[in-house]
Amino acid sequence: MDQKLNEEDVARLLANPSADTRAEIAGKIAGQHPALSTAQRKLAEDIFRLMVKDAEVRVREALSRQLKENPLVPNDVAVALARDVDSVALPMLQFSEVLTDEDLIEIVKAQSPEKQVAVARRAHVSAHLADALVDSHNEAAVASLVANEGAELTEAALQRVVDEFGSSEMVGKPLVERALLPVTVAERLMAKVSENLRQALAARPDMSPEMAANLLLQARELAVLGLADTDTDVAKLVDHLYRNNRLTPSIILRAVCMGDMTFFEWALAKLARIKLENARTLIHDAGKRGFEALFDKAGLPKAFFAAMRAAVDVSYEMEYDGGPNDRERFSRRMIERILTQYGDLGVEFETDDLEYLLAKMNQLPTTILNE
């Protein structure tokens, strides 16, 4: 269809000013707007201001469709269309760069859930605007927001999302898949999902609440240990776990049994409240008294000492070989050496399963281990 306004269009509008004709003319004027001279553009904008008040939604819809990506449209016209009924407003809210953050935040706070979703889908969403969307408590809008890689989401905002919607599949799936997800948010999400899964498992007739809690603790700790890639991430993760009372003896032992010495070192430094460099010196003290002193200062259960001491010693002798499932094989060899260490103490275990070992270690009398 010819999008240029001509004399025939004007004559037709005068002769038959129907809603269909007005809508067609609105679209043509809006489409030509960027190419008009300054004087013509001013006239066109005056026409826009009349048309945003047109009683027919079709007219305003046509105007919105044509102006949604026009960077020259006056702000008052863009705002009027963005505040209109959803069919008029949504294109402007998602695409118009003329709308300011202040315009959008006001609309997010006062307008419909559908409009909040449209704002969440914009090519760029500032951190300030993203906060307003999170505060809308609109599940669909938050799901669109976390799926939008152009949205600036602060760590605090993501934490609020996890707290409110961590159990929502609509929000959780794009959140998990988000390219940049702080390690602390990932761990919090893991805990949130696990809590909901725990409730479902506990409701099963064949599953006691204790069994469900233990299974989910195992799954969460294993998953958490795979979250941190860099030294900085490990430090943040350990600090986060500590502040949330989840830096447990079991996750620390899991880490060293999986060969994650960096997590182990950071964890003991955090629990002992000393610098990482000092903790490393004590852990790797050739005389072994340093590690014992650090272990005591960290307040770890005595039942875990022999296992952690053996794991540190074995870590000097083993390393990943780069083959398939090397982490699992490394862990298996590590546990075998730990079993030998406990055998030397006169403690017998019936299986070399790590979960079994962890459960039994918590039950060991300290008198045996102090002999």
C-alpha positions in Angstrom: 0.0 0.0 0.0 1.2 3.5 -0.9 2.3 5.1 2.4 2.6 8.7 1.0 -0.1 11.2 1.8 -1.4 12.9 -1.3 -4.2 15.3 -2.3 -6.5 12.3 -3.0 -6.1 11.2 0.6 -7.0 14.7 1.8 -10.1 14.8 -0.4 -11.1 11.3 0.7 -10.7 12.3 4.4 -12.9 15.4 3.8 -15.6 13.4 1.9 -15.6 10.3 4.2 -14.1 11.0 7.6 -14.7 7.4 8.8 -12.6 5.7 11.4 -11.0 3.5 8.8 -10.1 6.5 6.7 -8.7 8.4 9.7 -6.7 5.3 10.7 -5.2 5.0 7.3 -4.3 8.7 7.1 -2.9 8.6 10.6 -0.5 5.8 9.6 0.6 7.7 6.4 1.3 10.9 8.2 3.2 9.1 10.9 5.2 7.1 8.4 6.3 10.3 6.5 7.1 12.2 9.7 10.9 11.7 9.8 11.3 12.8 6.1 9.3 16.0 6.4 10.8 19.5 6.6 10.8 21.3 9.9 7.6 23.2 9.2 5.9 20.1 7.8 6.9 18.1 10.8 5.5 20.7 13.2 2.2 20.5 11.4 2.3 16.7 11.4 2.9 16.8 15.2 -0.1 19.0 15.7 -2.1 16.5 13.8 -0.7 13.7 16.1 -1.8 15.6 19.1 -5.3 15.7 17.8 -5.3 12.0 16.8 -4.1 10.7 20.2 -7.5 12.1 21.4 -9.4 10.4 18.6 -12.4 8.4 20.0 -11.6 5.5 17.7 -9.0 3.0 19.0 -8.2 2.0 15.5 -6.9 5.5 14.7 -4.7 5.5 17.8 -3.4 2.0 17.1 -2.4 3.0 13.6 -0.5 6.0 15.0 1.2 3.9 17.6 2.4 1.3 15.1 4.0 3.9 12.9 5.5 6.0 15.7 6.9 3.2 17.9 10.4 3.4 16.5 10.4 7.1 15.4 13.1 8.9 17.4 11.7 12.3 16.5 8.2 11.9 17.9 7.4 14.5 20.6 7.6 13.1 24.2 4.1 14.2 25.0 2.7 12.3 22.1 4.7 9.2 22.9 3.6 9.4 26.6 -0.1 9.8 25.6 0.1 6.7 23.4 2.0 4.8 26.1 -0.7 5.5 28.7 -3.5 4.5 26.3 -5.4 1.2 26.2 -3.1 -1.8 25.9 -3.6 -2.3 22.1 -2.3 1.2 21.6 0.3 1.4 24.3 2.2 -1.9 24.0 4.1 -1.1 20.8 5.3 2.3 22.2 6.2 0.8 25.6 8.3 -2.0 24.1 10.0 0.0 21.3 9.9 3.8 21.7 13.2 5.3 22.7 11.5 8.7 23.2 10.0 7.5 26.5 12.3 8.3 29.5 12.9 6.1 32.5 10.8 8.4 34.5 7.9 8.0 32.0 8.3 4.2 32.1 8.6 3.9 35.8 5.4 5.9 36.3 3.6 3.6 33.9 5.0 0.5 35.5 3.8 1.6 38.9 0.3 2.6 37.8 -0.7 0.7 34.7 -1.7 -2.8 33.7 0.3 -6.0 34.0 0.5 -6.3 30.2 2.2 -2.9 30.0 4.7 -4.0 32.6 5.6 -7.0 30.4 6.0 -4.8 27.4 8.4 -2.5 29.3 10.4 -5.6 30.5 10.9 -6.6 26.9 12.6 -3.4 25.8 16.0 -3.7 24.1 17.6 -1.9 27.0 16.2 -1.8 30.6 18.2 0.3 33.0 18.9 -0.9 36.6 16.5 1.8 38.0 13.7 0.7 35.7 14.5 -3.0 36.3 14.1 -2.4 40.1 10.6 -0.9 39.5 9.6 -4.0 37.4 10.9 -6.3 40.2 8.9 -4.3 42.7 5.7 -4.7 40.6 5.5 -8.3 41.8 4.2 -9.3 38.3 5.4 -12.8 37.7 5.1 -12.5 33.9 6.9 -9.2 33.8 9.7 -10.5 36.0 10.1 -13.6 33.8 10.4 -11.4 30.7 12.9 -9.2 32.5 15.3 -11.9 33.6 15.0 -13.5 30.1 16.1 -10.1 28.6 19.9 -9.9 28.3 19.5 -6.2 27.6 18.2 -5.7 31.2 20.6 -4.4 33.8 19.8 -6.4 36.9 21.8 -5.7 40.0 22.8 -8.5 42.3 20.3 -7.1 44.9 17.5 -7.1 42.4 18.3 -10.7 41.4 18.3 -11.7 45.0 14.8 -10.2 45.4 13.6 -12.1 42.3 14.9 -15.4 43.7 13.3 -14.7 47.1 9.8 -14.0 45.6 9.9 -16.2 42.4 12.6 -18.8 43.0 10.0 -21.6 43.0 8.3 -20.3 39.8 9.2 -22.3 36.7 8.2 -19.3 34.6 10.8 -17.1 36.3 13.3 -19.8 37.3 14.0 -21.2 33.9 15.1 -18.0 32.2 16.9 -17.0 35.4 19.0 -20.2 35.4 19.7 -19.6 31.7 20.7 -16.0 32.2 24.2 -15.3 30.8 25.5 -13.3 33.7 24.2 -14.7 37.0 26.2 -13.8 40.2 27.4 -16.9 42.0 25.6 -15.8 45.2 22.3 -15.6 43.3 22.9 -19.0 41.8 23.4 -20.5 45.2 20.4 -18.7 46.6 18.3 -20.0 43.7 19.6 -23.5 44.4 18.5 -23.3 48.0 15.1 -21.9 47.1 14.4 -24.6 44.6 15.6 -27.2 47.0 13.3 -26.0 49.7 10.3 -26.4 47.5 11.4 -29.8 46.3 11.9 -30.8 49.9 8.3 -30.0 50.7 7.2 -32.1 47.7 9.4 -35.0 48.7 8.4 -34.9 52.3 4.8 -35.3 51.3 5.5 -38.7 49.7 4.4 -41.7 51.8 7.7 -43.5 51.4 9.9 -40.5 52.3 10.4 -39.2 55.8 11.1 -35.5 56.2 14.6 -36.3 57.4 15.4 -38.4 54.4 14.1 -35.7 52.0 16.1 -33.0 53.8 19.3 -35.1 53.6 18.9 -35.9 49.9 18.3 -32.3 49.0 21.2 -31.1 51.2 23.5 -33.5 49.3 22.2 -32.3 45.9 22.4 -28.6 46.8 26.0 -28.9 48.2 27.2 -30.8 45.1 25.6 -28.3 42.8 27.0 -25.3 44.7 30.5 -26.6 44.5 30.3 -26.4 40.7 29.2 -22.8 40.6 32.5 -20.9 41.2 35.1 -20.7 38.5 37.4 -17.9 39.6 39.2 -17.1 42.9 36.9 -14.0 43.2 33.8 -16.1 42.7 35.0 -18.6 45.3 35.5 -15.8 47.8 32.1 -14.4 47.2 30.5 -17.8 47.4 32.2 -18.8 50.6 31.2 -15.4 52.2 27.6 -15.8 51.0 27.4 -19.4 52.4 28.9 -18.2 55.7 26.5 -15.3 56.1 23.5 -17.7 55.4 24.7 -20.4 57.8 25.4 -22.8 54.9 29.1 -23.1 55.1 28.8 -26.6 56.7 31.4 -29.2 57.5 29.9 -31.5 55.0 30.2 -29.0 52.1 33.8 -28.3 53.1 34.7 -32.0 53.1 32.9 -32.5 49.8 35.0 -29.8 48.3 38.3 -31.3 49.3 37.2 -34.8 48.3 36.4 -33.4 44.9 39.8 -31.8 44.7 38.5 -28.3 45.1 41.3 -27.1 47.3 40.6 -23.4 46.5 37.1 -23.6 48.1 38.6 -25.6 51.0 41.2 -23.0 51.7 38.8 -20.1 51.5 36.3 -21.9 53.7 38.8 -22.6 56.5 40.1 -19.0 56.3 36.5 -17.7 56.7 35.6 -19.9 59.6 38.9 -19.2 61.4 38.6 -15.5 60.6 42.2 -15.2 59.2 43.7 -14.1 55.9 43.6 -16.6 53.0 47.4 -16.6 52.8 47.8 -17.5 56.5 45.2 -20.3 56.1 47.1 -21.7 53.1 50.3 -21.7 55.1 48.7 -23.6 58.0 46.9 -26.1 55.7 50.0 -27.0 53.9 52.3 -26.9 56.9 54.8 -29.8 56.5 54.8 -30.4 60.2 51.0 -30.9 60.2 50.6 -29.0 63.5 49.6 -25.9 61.6 46.6 -27.6 60.0 45.5 -29.0 63.4 45.6 -25.6 64.9 43.6 -24.1 62.0 41.0 -26.9 62.2 40.4 -26.2 65.9 40.2 -22.4 65.3 37.7 -23.0 62.5 35.5 -24.8 65.0 35.0 -27.9 62.8 33.8 -31.2 64.3 36.6 -33.4 65.5 35.0 -36.4 63.6 36.0 -34.7 60.4 39.6 -34.0 61.2 41.1 -37.3 60.1 39.2 -37.2 56.8 40.2 -33.6 56.0 43.8 -34.3 57.0 43.9 -37.4 54.8 42.3 -35.5 51.9 44.9 -32.7 52.1 47.7 -35.2 52.1 46.3 -37.1 49.1 45.8 -33.9 47.2 49.6 -33.6 46.9 49.8 -37.0 45.3 46.8 -36.9 42.9 45.6 -34.6 40.2 43.0 -34.7 37.5 44.2 -36.7 34.5 42.0 -34.9 31.9 40.1 -38.1 31.0 36.4 -38.7 31.1 34.8 -38.6 34.6 38.2 -37.6 36.1 36.5 -35.7 38.9 34.6 -38.8 39.9 37.7 -41.0 39.8 39.7 -38.5 41.7 37.0 -38.4 44.4 36.9 -42.2 44.5 40.6 -42.5 45.1 40.4 -39.7 47.7 37.7 -41.5 49.6 39.7 -44.8 49.5 42.6 -43.1 51.2 40.3 -41.5 53.8 38.9 -44.9 54.6 42.5 -46.2 55.2 43.1 -43.2 57.5 40.0 -44.1 59.6 41.0 -47.8 59.5 44.3 -46.9 61.1 42.3 -45.3 63.9 40.3 -48.5 64.4 37.1 -47.1 62.9 35.4 -49.4 60.4 33.0 -48.2 57.7 30.7 -50.6 55.7 30.8 -48.6 52.5 32.9 -46.1 50.7 29.9 -43.9 49.7 30.6 -40.3 50.7 27.1 -39.7 52.0 27.4 -42.8 54.2 30.8 -41.5 55.4 29.5 -38.1 56.2 26.6 -39.5 58.2 28.8 -41.9 60.2 31.5 -39.3 60.9 28.9 -37.1 62.7 28.2 -40.1 64.9 31.8 -40.9 65.9 32.8 -40.4 69.5 35.6 -37.9 69.8 37.4 -40.2 72.2 38.2 -42.6 69.4 39.6 -39.8 67.2 41.7 -38.3 70.0 43.5 -41.6 70.8 
